[in-house]
């Protein structure tokens, strides 16, 4: 299993018996998206923010793995 960003090659014999090489340029992005749908009467507190109006709010944070946002 490949878990790190990098360039990987695989040498093999193809169906005709000829030597072949495949190259994979892999970028591992430890990014995740999460959506919450919440119904609240007057207000809702999330991540130290108080929301009092209906809307779509985005909260960006850095992950512990690699500092990706």
N, C-alpha and C positions, 0 to 999 in steps of 0.2 A: 504494500500500500504506500502510495506517495503522499507525504504530508507537508513537504517543504517546497517553497518556490525554487525553481531551477530549470535547467535544460537536461532532459533525459534522452538517452538513445537506446534502441533495442536492435541488436544485430541478429539476423535469422536467415534461413533459406526460404525463398518464396516457393509457391506451388510448382514452379518450373525447375526448382533446384538451384536457382541463382542466388548468390549472397545479396541481401538487402539490408537497409538500415532505415528505421523509422525514428524521427526526432520529435519529441514533445517539449514544447516551451510552456511550462506550467507556472501559473501564478495562483498561490493559495491566498484567498481573501477570507479572513475570519470575520465576516460581516453577517449580521443577522437582522432581519426585520421582524418586528412584533407589532401587532395591532391589538388595541384594547377598545372595546365598545362598552361604554359605561352610561348608565342612566342614574342621575342624582336629582334630588328635589331642589336644593338651593345652591349647593356648591360641591366641589370634589377636589380633594387634595391628592396630588401625585408628584413624586420626586421633588418635594419641597416647594411645589407651586400650587396656588389656589386658583381653581377655575370656577367662574361664576356665570359664564355664558356658553351657549352651545357653539361648537365649532370643531375643527380638525386642528390638532396641535401636534407638533413634531418635537421630539426630544432627542438630541444627538449626544452620544456618550462614547467614550473610548473603551474598547474591550480589554480584558486583561491579557488576551493572547495577541500580541503584536501591535497593540495601540491603534487598531483600525477604528474608524468611526462608523 
